[in-house]
Amino acid sequence: MVGILGIMLSLLLLMYLAYRDVSVLVLAPVCALLAVALDGNLPLLATYTQIFMGSVGQFIRDYFPLFLLGAIFGKLMEDSGAAAKIAEVVVRCVGVKRAILAIVLSCAILTYGGVSLFVVVFAVFPLARSLFQQADVPMRLIPASIALGSFTFTMTALPGTVQIQNQIPMPFFRTNSFAAPGLGCIGGLIMFCLGLLWLNSRAVRARKLNEGFGVVVPEITSVPGSTASDGDALLPTAWIAFAPIVTVVVLNFMFSQVVIPTWNADYLADEQFGRTSLNKLVGIWSTILSMLSALLLIVALHFRSIEKLKTSLAAGARSSLIPIFNTASEYGYGNTIKSLAGFTIVQKFVTGIAPGNPLISEAIAVNSLAAMTGSASGGLSIALKALGDTYYQRGLDAGINPELLHRVASMSCGGLDSLPHNGAVITLLLICGVTHRQSYRDVAMVSVVVPLVATIVVILLGTIFGSF
């Protein structure tokens, strides 16, 4: 009982201090060792160096290429003007008056194509502020609009997305990023439609109450219909801007479905290669190759100056460090908790939920850990490291396609992760210049409630019809 209380105290402390903006790099080991001390069965120093740090190193080894390539891709898209051009094209297509739809679609295209959500926030917010001001939509709805396009369907549901939340389940379920494409599209469409319906209804209500944009701010970027500025002239053409994103999606599909499965990779069974198999690595390898190809295309299309390229590469590489170390620290925290005697009781409780349908248990476990850590990728990594093999085997025994397990796991991590202490939420509100009290209700509706509804629907459809 003391061990379970220690785990709960540790988790609550982690959530509270993370909400108070204390670094996870400091929090994770301290909270983990607090639980170890209260459990009383493991030596503190050995647990820190051998379990916590060993897990941190393992996560970085497995996923650093994805974080690094994603961060560099986003930075090159930003510096080349491609991200701004994509947003401009979307606005021209839907119109300035549909400011909310324009921002959601702009964010969705960028994140689906591999641009980091943090980069998207910085790149899209100036345009969002200008559009919302022209359409006289309350500024407090900007964070929720960006969140809907960045933190939801393109992060976890749409097949082929290269966001890390769709990559983590691949080695556990022997799948690739296109797992359960039909169900993923249905889940994504539910998130998009319900989220947009909520935001538009909030804008209509604000208009009836004569609530406009708010404090008038100077425009910092031009929008369609205005006079072109010198900055607009420097933006690439539309087809050049979209080419890298199309390249990522198409090549990811080709590598994962056509090319890599034909390779002879018997050598992976050797000890020096980790005694693994190709079906566990095909998803990660296809993502790496498609991202590398897109990076080379961006460089060829946009960068003529070696110095400018070096600056962008360095900035992109640096921007990958904090996200991966934060997530790896949360992963180390989870594995440390997993090693405690009290966790065995928690594990039995979670896996005992709906024993006939592992999809329900999996969704609850992933959502719970994502909520506790305030991180979608962190919670997903912890849950699958502890229970991934269990769910995989239970799924096979129940006749459930591993692709369905992948899609439910990925979608589940994008629900309760977005509670107020989530780092991405805090950063989003900070960049947009609003408070939790002003904007979090709408952020929570589109990035917590709506994804939970979509996940439930996918579980129901998957249970009835299987994976498709």
N, C-alpha and C positions, 0 to 999 in steps of 0.2 A: 504493500500500500504506500509506503514511504517513497518507493521508486516511482510510482505513478504520479504521486503528488509532486515529486521533483521534476518530472517531465512536464507536467502542466504548469508549474511555476516558471520553469525555464522558457516555455513557449509564450506564456503571457508576458514575461519580461522582455522577450525578444520583440513581440508585437508592439508593446508600449514604447520601448525605447526607439524602435525603428520609426514609429509614428512621430517621436520627438526629434527625428532627424539625426540619430546617432548612427555612425557608420556601421554597416553590416560586417565589414572586415574586422572590426573590434568586437561587435556584439556576438557574432556567431561562435567563436571559440570560448568566450567568457560564459555565455549561456549554456553552451554544451558542457563545459567543465563543471558548472554549477549543478547540472542534472547528474553528472557522474559522481560528484561529491555527495549529493544527497542519496544516491543509490547505494554508494558505499561498497561496491563489489569490484571496482576496477581501479588500478593505480592511475592517478591524475596525469603525471608526466608522460607515461607510456601511452595513455589514451590519446593525449594531444599529438605526440609525434608520430605514432604508428597508425592510429585510426583516423583522427581528424585530418591531419596534414596528408596522410596517405590518400584519403578520399579527395581532398582538394587537388592533389597532383593528378589523380586518375581522371577527374572531370576535365581538367585543363588539357591533359593528353588527348582525350577523346574528342573534345569539342572546340579547342582553340582555333583550328583552321576555319571553322564555320563562323565563329565570332569575328576573327580577323578579316576574312574575305568580305563578310557582310558589312563591317564598319568601313573598310576601304572602298567598297562599291558605293556605299551611301555618300561618302565624302567626295568621290570623283563625280558622282551624279550631281551633287550640290555645287561643286566648284566649276563644273563644265556648263552650268546653267540648264542642264537637262531636266532637273527636278522642277525648277521654276517654269520651264516651257510646258511640261506635262500638266502642271496645275493651270497654266494659262489656257491651254487647249481645252481642258475640261470645262473651264468657266465659259469659254466662247460657245461651247456646245450646249450647255444647259441654261446659260443666261445669268446675268448678275442678280436678277430678282430671286433666283433659286440658290441663294448663297449657301444654305445648309447642305443641299444636295451636292453642290459644286465642291465644297470642302471635303465632304465624306468620300466622294469619288476620287478626288485628287489624292487623298491619303491612302485610299484602298489600292489604287494603281501602283503607287510608290512602294507600299509595304509588301504587296503581293510580288512585286518584282525583286524584292530583296533589300530594299533600303531600310536601315534600322529605324525603328519607331521614334527614337530620340532625334535622329536626323530629320525625320519627317516633321516633327513638331516645330523644330527651328525653321525649316524651309517653308512650311505652309502657313505658319501663324501670321507673318506680315500680310500675306494675301488675304487670309481670313479676316483680319482686322479691317482691311480696306473694304472688302466685299460686304461684311456685316454692317459697316458704317453706311455704305451706299444704299443697302436694302433696308436700313433702319431696324435691324434685328438685334436684340439685346446681346451685348458683348459676353454676358455670362454663359451664353449657349455655345461659345466657341470651343471651350475645352471638351464638351460632350460630343460636338461634331467631329473634332479631331480624334477623340477616343473611339467613336464608332467606326471610323475609317481605318484606324491603326491598331486598336487593341482587341478586335473581335474577330470577324469572319475571315479576314486575310491573315490573321495570326495563327488560327487554330483549325478552321473548318475547310477552307477551299483547298481542293487537292492540288498538289504541286507547289504550294507556297514554301519558300525556303527560309521562313522564319524559324528560329531555333525550337520553338514550341512544337512545330510539326516534324522536327528532325530527331528530337530526343527519343521518341518511342521506337524508331526504326530498328536499332539493334536488339531491342528487347522482344519484338514481335516478328522479326525477320521480314520486315516490310520496307516499302519506300514511301516517298512523300506524296504519292498519288493514291494512298490507301483509301478504300471505300469511297471512290469519287462521287457516286450518286448521292450517298448520304451526306457527304461533306458539302456538296452543292446545296442540298436541301437545308442543312443546318445554317450554311452561310446566308442563304436567301431569307430565312426566318430572321436572323440577326439583323440583316440589312433593312428589311421591310419594317419590322417592329421598332427598331431603333429610329428609323427615319420618321415613322408615324408618330412616335413620342416627341421627337424634336420639333417636327412641324406643328404638332398640337400645342406645344409650349410656346412657339413663336406666335401662333394665332392668338392664344390667350394673352400674351404680352401686348399684342397689338390692340386687343379689345380694351386693355387696361391703360392704353396710351403710354406703354413703356417702350421706348426706343433704344437705340444703341447705347445711350448713356453719355459719358463724357466724350466730347468731340476731340479726336486726335488727328494730327496731320497724317495724310496718306504717305506710306513709305514704299509703296510699290504701285505700279500702274495696273489697271484692270482692262479687260476688253471693252472697247467702246470709247476709251480715253485716248488722248494723243500719245503716240508712241514716244517713249523716252530713249535716251542714248543707251540705257541698260537693256531695253527691249531689243535694240538692234544687235546686241551682243549675244542674245539667246540663239541656240541652234534651231534648225528647222524641226518641225514636229516628227518627221520620220526618223531623223537622227536621234532625237531625244528618246523616242520609244524603242529604238532598236536594241539597246542593251537589255531592257526588261523582257522583250519578246525573246531575245537570245537565251536568257536564263531559263524561262519557262519551257521553251521548245527543246533546248539541249538537255535540260534536266529530265524531261520525259524520254527523250531518245536514249540517253545514257542508261537510265534506270530500267527501261522496258525492253530495249533492243540491243544495245551495244554490250554493256558490262555483263549481263547474264550469260553471254556466249563465251566469256573468257575462261580459260583453264586456270583455276586458282587453287589447285590442290596443295600448293606450298603453304597456304594459310593454316593448314593443320599442324605445321611444325611449331615447336616450342618458341622459336625466336620470333614468330609472327602471332603469338598469343593463343595458339590452338583454337582458332576461330574458323569461320566459313564465309564464303562469298555472300550468301543471302543475308548475313548480319551486317555486311559492310556496303552493299550495293547502294543503299540510300545515301550514305555519307559520301561515298566516292562520286556518285553522280552529281551531288550538290557541289562538291569541290571543283569538279571538272567544268560544270556549267558556269559557276561563278568566275573561275579563272578565264574562261572563254569570253565572258561578258566584260571582264576587266580589260582584257587585251583589246576588245572592240572599242571600249570607251577611250582608252589611251590613243588608239589609232585615229579615232574620229575627232578628238577634242584637244589633245595635248601636243603642242609643237615645241613648247619650252621644257627642257629637261629640269630646270630649276623649279618651275611651277609644279611639274609632276612630282618631283622629290618632296616638295612642301606638302602637297595633298596626300601622298602616300604616308608620310610621317605622321600627319595629323590624323588620318584614318586609322593607322596602326595604334596610335596612342589612345584613341577613343574606344578601342576594343578592350583595353586593359581593365578599366573599372567594372564594366558589365560582367566580364567573364570571371574576375576575381570575386565579385559580389556573389554571383551565382555559385561559383565553386565553393565559397565559404559556407553558403547555405546548404550545399550538397554535403560538405564535411560535417556540418551540424547534424543533418539528418542521419548520416551514417553513424555518427557517434551516439545519437539517441537510439538508433536501431540496435546497437550493441548492448544496451542496458536490459536487465532482466524485466523491468516494468514494461518495455516495449512489446515483449512477447504477449502480454495480456492484451495490450491495445491491438496488436496485429490479429490475434484470435477474434477479438470483437469485431473489427472491421471486415475481415474475411468471412465472418459468420453472418454478415448482413446479406439477405437474399441469396442463400447458398445455391439455389438453382439457377441464378442468373448473375454470373461474375461481372457483367457490365455495370450493374447497379452498385455493387461493392467497389468496383474500380473507380467509378465516378465520384462516389462519396470520399474514398481515400485520397484521390488526387485533389479534389476541391478543398478538403479539410487541410491538407498539408500546404497547398497554395495559399490558403487563408492565413495559416499560422506563420508562414515565412514572408508573406507579402510579396511573393514572386511566383509567376506562372511557371517559368522554367525551373526555378529552384524546387518548388513543390512537386512538380512533375518528376524531376530527377530523383528526389528522395523517395517518392511513392513507388516508382518503377524499380529503383535499386533494391528496395526492401521487398516489394511484392510482385514485380514484373514477371518473374519466372512462375510464381504461383498462379497469376491470372492467365498467363500463356497456356499452362498445362490445364487449368480448369476450363479455359475456352475450348481447347482441343477435345477434352473429355465431353464437353457439352455440345460439340459440333459447331462452335462459333468460329467463324473465319478470323484469323489474327488481324486482318485489315480492319475489321470492325472494332476490335480491342484497341488498335492504334488510334482510330478516329475518335472514339469515345474518350480515351485518355487525353488526347490532344485538346479536344473541345472542353473537357472538364477542367483543365488547368487555367482556362481563360474565363472563369466565373468569379469565384470568391477571392481570387488573387487581387482584384481591384478594390479591396477595402481601403479605408482612408490612409493606412500606413504604407501602402504600396509606393515604392520609389518612383515608378513611372507616373503615377497619379500626382504625387507631390511635385515632381519636376514639371509636369504639364500645367498645373495650376500656377506654378511660379512663373513660367514663361509667359503665360497668358495674362498675368497680373491680376488674378482674382483669388478669392479665398475659398476654403472648403465650404463655408456657410453659403457663399454666393452660388457656387457651381457644382458642388459634389453630388447633390441630389440627382441632377441630370446625368452626370458621369456614371453614377452608380446604376441608374436605370438602364443605360445603354451598354454598359460594360460588365455589369454583374447580373441584374435580373433577366435581361433579354438573352444573354448567353446561356444562363441556367435553363430557361424555357426551351431554347434550341437544343440543348444537350438532352433534355428529357424526351423531346420529340424524336431525336435520332435514336435514343435507346429503345423507345417503343417501336419505331419502324424496324430497327435492326433485330429486335426480338421476334417480331412477327414475320418479316420478310427475309431476314438474313442480310449479309453484306452485299452491296451493289454500288 
